[in-house]
């Protein structure tokens, strides 16, 4: 298993992400507030996530919507979808 930092991640989240690698989606950070990140996914969709991750606007990230994770560099953060 790769050595990565895990922030607020439950073991089941890591297990789901590892078991379903095809569910990762790449994107660019479109906006960031104190506790949310909006990611413009490369498939044309948008994800608004509640997370402790603090990427800069324009930074590339990967999102696993099933496991509720955002990957920023070598770190995985819990990232819950925000319902608007």
Short mmCIF file of the C-alpha atoms (twelve columns), coordinates in Angstrom:
data_MODEL
# 
_entry.id   MODEL 
# 
loop_
_atom_site.group_PDB 
_atom_site.id 
_atom_site.type_symbol 
_atom_site.label_atom_id 
_atom_site.label_alt_id 
_atom_site.label_comp_id 
_atom_site.label_asym_id 
_atom_site.label_seq_id 
_atom_site.Cartn_x 
_atom_site.Cartn_y 
_atom_site.Cartn_z 
_atom_site.pdbx_PDB_model_num 
ATOM 1  C CA . UNK A 1  0.000   0.000  0.000   1 
ATOM 2  C CA . UNK A 2  1.389   3.447  -0.908  1 
ATOM 3  C CA . UNK A 3  2.550   5.689  1.880   1 
ATOM 4  C CA . UNK A 4  0.103   8.577  2.049   1 
ATOM 5  C CA . UNK A 5  -1.141  10.985 4.677   1 
ATOM 6  C CA . UNK A 6  -4.747  10.470 5.763   1 
ATOM 7  C CA . UNK A 7  -6.761  13.358 7.226   1 
ATOM 8  C CA . UNK A 8  -10.083 12.571 8.969   1 
ATOM 9  C CA . UNK A 9  -10.339 9.403  6.875   1 
ATOM 10 C CA . UNK A 10 -12.168 6.322  8.137   1 
ATOM 11 C CA . UNK A 11 -10.674 2.907  7.327   1 
ATOM 12 C CA . UNK A 12 -13.777 2.017  5.289   1 
ATOM 13 C CA . UNK A 13 -13.237 5.063  3.081   1 
ATOM 14 C CA . UNK A 14 -9.707  3.962  2.257   1 
ATOM 15 C CA . UNK A 15 -10.906 0.396  1.652   1 
ATOM 16 C CA . UNK A 16 -13.627 1.574  -0.756  1 
ATOM 17 C CA . UNK A 17 -11.231 3.864  -2.649  1 
ATOM 18 C CA . UNK A 18 -8.625  1.131  -2.935  1 
ATOM 19 C CA . UNK A 19 -11.193 -1.433 -4.072  1 
ATOM 20 C CA . UNK A 20 -12.694 0.850  -6.734  1 
ATOM 21 C CA . UNK A 21 -9.843  2.753  -8.399  1 
ATOM 22 C CA . UNK A 22 -11.962 3.481  -11.478 1 
ATOM 23 C CA . UNK A 23 -14.214 5.784  -9.451  1 
ATOM 24 C CA . UNK A 24 -11.548 8.491  -9.038  1 
ATOM 25 C CA . UNK A 25 -12.274 11.681 -11.017 1 
ATOM 26 C CA . UNK A 26 -9.713  14.364 -11.793 1 
ATOM 27 C CA . UNK A 27 -10.538 18.021 -11.533 1 
ATOM 28 C CA . UNK A 28 -9.383  21.539 -10.788 1 
ATOM 29 C CA . UNK A 29 -10.327 23.527 -7.720  1 
ATOM 30 C CA . UNK A 30 -12.793 26.183 -8.861  1 
ATOM 31 C CA . UNK A 31 -13.456 27.789 -5.464  1 
ATOM 32 C CA . UNK A 32 -12.537 27.393 -1.830  1 
ATOM 33 C CA . UNK A 33 -14.247 28.638 1.313   1 
ATOM 34 C CA . UNK A 34 -13.347 28.041 4.938   1 
ATOM 35 C CA . UNK A 35 -14.783 24.511 5.020   1 
ATOM 36 C CA . UNK A 36 -15.744 23.678 1.421   1 
ATOM 37 C CA . UNK A 37 -13.999 23.086 -1.863  1 
ATOM 38 C CA . UNK A 38 -15.691 23.304 -5.249  1 
ATOM 39 C CA . UNK A 39 -14.052 21.085 -7.856  1 
ATOM 40 C CA . UNK A 40 -14.665 21.435 -11.587 1 
ATOM 41 C CA . UNK A 41 -14.330 17.807 -12.650 1 
ATOM 42 C CA . UNK A 42 -12.765 17.119 -16.029 1 
ATOM 43 C CA . UNK A 43 -15.899 15.188 -17.073 1 
ATOM 44 C CA . UNK A 44 -17.843 18.486 -17.015 1 
ATOM 45 C CA . UNK A 45 -19.534 18.035 -13.625 1 
ATOM 46 C CA . UNK A 46 -18.958 19.969 -10.437 1 
ATOM 47 C CA . UNK A 47 -18.505 18.661 -6.895  1 
ATOM 48 C CA . UNK A 48 -18.932 20.784 -3.778  1 
ATOM 49 C CA . UNK A 49 -17.282 19.056 -0.845  1 
ATOM 50 C CA . UNK A 50 -17.040 19.756 2.859   1 
ATOM 51 C CA . UNK A 51 -13.414 19.034 3.755   1 
ATOM 52 C CA . UNK A 52 -10.376 20.136 5.729   1 
ATOM 53 C CA . UNK A 53 -8.316  20.087 2.516   1 
ATOM 54 C CA . UNK A 54 -7.052  23.540 1.613   1 
ATOM 55 C CA . UNK A 55 -5.993  23.501 -2.040  1 
ATOM 56 C CA . UNK A 56 -5.493  26.721 -3.958  1 
ATOM 57 C CA . UNK A 57 -7.937  27.734 -6.673  1 
ATOM 58 C CA . UNK A 58 -6.742  26.173 -9.926  1 
ATOM 59 C CA . UNK A 59 -4.884  23.336 -8.189  1 
ATOM 60 C CA . UNK A 60 -5.425  19.832 -9.578  1 
ATOM 61 C CA . UNK A 61 -7.066  17.282 -7.264  1 
ATOM 62 C CA . UNK A 62 -8.626  13.848 -7.538  1 
ATOM 63 C CA . UNK A 63 -12.054 13.113 -6.079  1 
ATOM 64 C CA . UNK A 64 -13.536 9.722  -5.156  1 
ATOM 65 C CA . UNK A 65 -17.225 10.531 -4.728  1 
ATOM 66 C CA . UNK A 66 -18.202 7.021  -3.586  1 
ATOM 67 C CA . UNK A 67 -15.588 6.899  -0.811  1 
ATOM 68 C CA . UNK A 68 -15.971 10.644 -0.117  1 
ATOM 69 C CA . UNK A 69 -12.275 11.462 -0.478  1 
ATOM 70 C CA . UNK A 70 -10.336 14.278 -2.086  1 
ATOM 71 C CA . UNK A 71 -6.683  13.619 -2.892  1 
ATOM 72 C CA . UNK A 72 -4.322  16.550 -2.822  1 
ATOM 73 C CA . UNK A 73 -0.762  15.592 -3.634  1 
ATOM 74 C CA . UNK A 74 0.124   12.623 -1.431  1 
ATOM 75 C CA . UNK A 75 -2.634  13.292 1.104   1 
ATOM 76 C CA . UNK A 76 -6.181  11.924 1.237   1 
ATOM 77 C CA . UNK A 77 -8.825  14.003 3.034   1 
ATOM 78 C CA . UNK A 78 -12.366 13.093 3.993   1 
ATOM 79 C CA . UNK A 79 -14.679 15.080 1.712   1 
ATOM 80 C CA . UNK A 80 -18.434 14.955 2.227   1 
ATOM 81 C CA . UNK A 81 -20.682 16.176 -0.604  1 
ATOM 82 C CA . UNK A 82 -22.511 19.382 0.258   1 
ATOM 83 C CA . UNK A 83 -26.207 19.351 -0.606  1 
ATOM 84 C CA . UNK A 84 -27.421 22.721 -1.817  1 
# 
